[in-house]
Amino acid sequence: MDTHDVAGNAGIRIEVSPLGAQLMSLKVGDGEFLWQGDGRWWPRRAPVLFPIVGNIRDGQAESAQGRISLGRHGLARNHTFALERRDGASLSYVLSSSKETRRQYPYDFDLRVSYSVVEGGVRQEFLVTNTGDETLPYVVGGHPAFNVPAPGPEASAANEDFSQYRLEFSRPWTYATPSIDTRSGLLDFDNRIDLLDASDTLPLSHQLFSIDTLVFEDVPDRTVRLVGPRGHGMRVDFEGFDYLGVWSAAGGAPFVALEPWTGCATALDEDDVFERKRGMSLLAPGQTQAHAFVMRPL
């Protein structure tokens, strides 16, 4: 499938595919920051997550409009979006509900995903519009994965190791991630794993992701930096997103995904009523809600 690309200031160029409105490349000059997909670990690059993040119990939930049947991360990533606008350094795509989407998710919606090259980075925005007559329940999120090692001055895969990278937060804090039930893939908020103890830095290792995804709630100032030994990497600012997923695939995958989410996967302490899940947005008929985050190469 053909892709679309635009360029902006500071040598930033992006490429987007209409399939899933997925970001396919984020370059500064010749340096590629975005994971390029590899079936040995994970073939995707930066899928759009809608109307769920992660899993719902057994792929099923009940809602005011009937049964919802959705696989991991929802349906948007598997549908082709229409290119709605290409304007200078920005691209905008739209996916509208259809008979096909309503079989899985019985609601009417427009989901617009746009990318804009802004000062020092790339802004990804989700615009969710309720085009139906009933309240629209949804969660939306990004899933961009970034190369580790990252491109940068004097940086190369030959002289850097994954373990030299770290997550940096805006201030010291203490946090323990909910664990993930291995049988169901659901979150367990009653059993947590300590990650930070009055610290603003989390050293990375492949072992850290043996539990799968690290799920952060209420990240200070809604910002995080993925930083290498020379200070290069990626900063993500995600005001308005209450959750951040951080993930790398098993087997020593050379990437880290930084995933702003408005909600999260179903938890073991929740029932199967869709509207009652953590972080669920409830959008009135005719209304539109915007959610945006910015990726800034370092």
Disulfide bonds with the S-S distance in Angstrom:
none
